[in-house]
């Protein structure tokens, strides 16, 4: 859910390599920047990305449980301006179907992975979702397009501050970002209809299980540091037991405990 306006981040400014594409130099606070004379057609690139994501979803249907993604997820991916969540020098790569660095040893996830994880949540209408690992706020924005409320936890203060700024600039009013230990979740606003974790845990964090509503799903990468990880779905039955599924091979930064 967003306000009926967005703060524009255009025009884009990038560093000297833009001269090769016909940019025009300017100086801001003593630093030379290049204002692009001609930017890529980002909307066209987004359309190509959505096709790639749909194709990749079909190829991994055995993991996702469907060969077509939830229509709400596709609509959300189309609505969110990924370039608004990237550092200036990477905005022109916004619709590459790959992760990108965002600083502090963290990344913005590959769009296909964002779509897959959002799809696997299978949240109901008017859902409240807990996100562990805000990062730049892109996954938060995608979820906010079709969830009633997104509660996000980020342990790195600078990332949390910047993500709040970006989400506000894009008009998102249904996302709250908290600084804290993601392993512990955010019990103050539990229970949640769905929980999504954007970092890999060596084992399933029990505090997150406790904060999940019966009938809800917890989507989380499980495994070692950047190797042997699998994206897992844990669905909580009415009696509190868990049914696990998925197993898609992935590579995430580690979820830090404590």
N, C-alpha and C positions, 0 to 999 in steps of 0.2 A: 504494500500500500504506500502510495506516495502523495505528496502535495501536488496540486495541478500546475506546478512549474518546476523547472530545474535551473540551477545556476550554470551558465555556459562555461566550459573550460577552453573554448576555442578563442583565438587561433592557437595552434600548437607551436611550441618553440623547441627546436632540437639543436644539437651541437654541430660543429663544423662539417661532418660528412654530408650534411644536407646540401652543401654547396654543389655537390655532384649532381643533385637533382634540380638545380636551378633555384636555390634558395637565395634570400636577400639578407645580408648581414645587418644586425643592429646591436647596440650596446646597452645593457641594463646593469646598473650598479657596477660598472667597470668590467663586466663579463660580456664577452661577445657571444651572441646567440644568432641563430639563423631562423628567420621567419619563412616558412615554406611558401614558395610561389604556387606550388600545386601539391596538395595533399592527396594521399590515396583515397579512393572512394570507399570509405569504411563501411557504409551500408551494403555495398556490393560484396565486400569481403566478409561481412557478417552473414550474408545469405549463403555464400560458399561454405563458410564454417558450419552453419546449421545443417547443410547437406552432408558434410563430412561427419558431423556428430551423429546424425541419423544413420548413416552407413555403418559407422563403427558400433552403434548400438545393435544394429541388425546382426553384425558379425559376432557380437558377444551375447546374443539372446539367451544362450544356455545359462549364463551367469545372472542376467538381469530378470529372467522369468518372463520376458516378452521381447518381441522383435521390433516393437514400436514404443518409444518413450511416452510417458505420461504427457498428454497435450499441454498441461499446465506448465510443465518443465520447459518444453520447447518454446512456449509463449514467453516465459520468463527469460530464457536465454536470449530471445530476440529483443526483448524490451530493455535489458540492462546494457548500458554503455560500458563495455569492458575497458575501453581506453581511459575512462575516468578513474580507474583503479590502478593504473600503471604509472611508474615513473615517467617523466617527460620523454626521456630518450627512447623509451620502449613503446610509446603510444602507437607508433606506426606499425608495430607488430601485434596489436591488440587482438586480431582475429586469426592469428596462427593457432592451430590446434595443438598447443604445447604449453608447458608451464613456463613462467618467466620469473626471474629474481625480483624481490621487492625490498631487499636489504635485511640486515640482522640475521642472515643465514636462512631466511624463509623464502617461500615462493608463492606465487598465485597459481592455483592448480590449472591443469589442462582443462579446457572447456568440456571435453567429453567426460572427464572424471567428475566435474561439477554436476553435469547433467545426470550421469549414472547414479551418483550418491543421492541427489535430490529425488530422482525417480524411485530409488529403492526405499526411501522413507515411507512412501505411500500414505502421506498424511491426510486426515479428513479435512473437510471444510472447517474454517475458523480454528485452525490448529495453532497451538503454541509449541514452538520448536526451540530446543537448546542446541547451540552450536559451540563446539569446543575448538578454539583456534581461529580467531577472527581474521588474522593476517591483514590483508589490505581492505577487506570488507566485501570482496566480490561475491563469494558464496553467500554471505549474509544478504546481499541485495537480491540475488536470484531467489533465495528462500522467501524474502519479504514480498516478492511479487505475488505469491499465492498462499502464504501463511498469514494468519491474523497477527501473530506476534513472534518475533525472533529475539531470543535472549542469547547473547554471545559472550564468551569468556576468552580473554587474551592475556597471557602472562607478561608480554613485552609492552611496557608502558608506551613507548614511542609509536608502536604499531597501533595500539588501541586508540591513542589520541588522533592519529592521522586517519584511521578508519572512521571514527566518529565524524570528522570533518568531511570526508568524501561522501559518506552516506547522507549527511545533512545537505551537502551541495547538490545531491541528486534528488532531494525531496523525500527521502525515506523517513517516515515518522513512526514506524512500527518495529524498529530495531533498537535494542538497548545493549550497550557494550560495557562489560565489567572487566576490571583487571583482577586476575587471580590465578589460582592453581586449577587448570582445567581438569586434572585428574579427579578433583573433588566436585566437579560440576558447579551448579549454582542452586543449592537447596532452597534458598530464599523464595524462589518462584516456582518450585516443583509442585505437582508433577507435570511432565511434558508429554505431549502427544507423539513426539519424535525427537531423537537426539542424533546429531551428526558430528563426527569427530574428524578433523582435518589433519591429524598427525597420527603416526603409527604407535600403538601401545604393545608392549611385549606380552601383555595378558589383558583380559577384559576388566576394566575398572569397575569395581563393585558399587562405588558411590553413584555412578551413572545408571547402573541397573536399578538401584533403589529409587532414582528420580524419574524413571520411565513409567508412564501409565500402563496398566494392563491393556493389551491390544495394540500398544505402541511398538515402534521399531527403533533400534539403536544400530546405526550404520557406522562402522569403524574399521580402519586398517589394523590388522593384528600381525605382528612379526618383528624381526630384528631391524637394525638400522639400515635402511635403504636396500635390504636384501631379504628374500624369503617372505615378503609381506603379502597378505591376502586381504581383500576388502570383504568384510564379513557383515552379515545382517543378523541381528538377534531380536526375535519377536517375542514379546512378553505375553504369556498366556494368562488367563484370568486367575489361575492358581499361583502365579508368580514364576512358573518355570519358563525356560527359554528354549526357543526353537531356532537353530542357526541355519543359514543358507548363504548362497553366493560363492565366495572363494575366488573372485577375480584377482589375478596377480597385479600388484600395484607397487609403487615406490613413493613413500612419503618421508618427510622429516620426522624425527622421533617425538612422541609425546612425553614430556618431562614430568616425572612424579615428584611431588613435594616442592 
